[in-house]
Amino acid sequence: MTDASLEILPPTRLAIAYVPAHLRPALTLLLQIDMRFGDIVRTAREPMIAQIKMAWWRDAFAAAADLRPKGEPLLQALTAVGGVIPLSALEALVSAWEELLGSDEWNQAVTGTHAQLRAEAIFQTYANWVGSAQDVRPIGRLWAIETLRKAFPQRVAGSISAPLAALPKGRGLRPLSILHMSVRTASGPRLVWHALTGL
């Protein structure tokens, strides 16, 4: 695993820039863990190998901070952010990517479950952090499907989709709406305008 494989791309960096400073490391880490799991699925020659790796991560997350395996930067970062990221979010991310390992065909049902779990883990967790009662899982599912399609274009058919959803209201959730728009063909200038104005 190289550092480049966890590089945060410009649209995502824009979203993170709108996150309150005290939550920035936690959201960045969640996104990087999500990227790591995608890389495990992409590079594993056999599903069983990927399943073993995902089980290792599940156990590492569940362990007390001082008992987690040493030498893994993402686990070190998890310890550094303390208890900000709930175990349920980390377990949902593991389950999301494990879902893809159990099926040769990534159909609507499989990708739908995958997207729901990633939306819960990242989007709804962030909404909880900022004290929002809005249900942001619909835009999270859209984001999850489109990022999956981009990462695995040969596995996600064009017919796979999630229902359209309205953008959340309020600047507190702006990072999530930026993430959502970044995968919905918004141009760079359009994305920046939305970040600035919410429109």
Buried (B, 14 or more C-beta within 10 A) or exposed (E): EEEEEBEBEEBBEBBBEBBEEEBBBBBBBBBBBBBBBBBBBEEBEEBEEBBEBBEBBBEBBEEEEEEBEEEBEBBEBBEEBEEBBEEEBBBBBBBBBBBBBEBEEBEEEBBBBBBBBBBBBBBBBBBEBBEBEBBBBBBBBBBBBBBBBEBBEEBBBEEBBBEEBEBBEEEBBBBBBBBBBBBBEBEEEEBBEBBEEBE
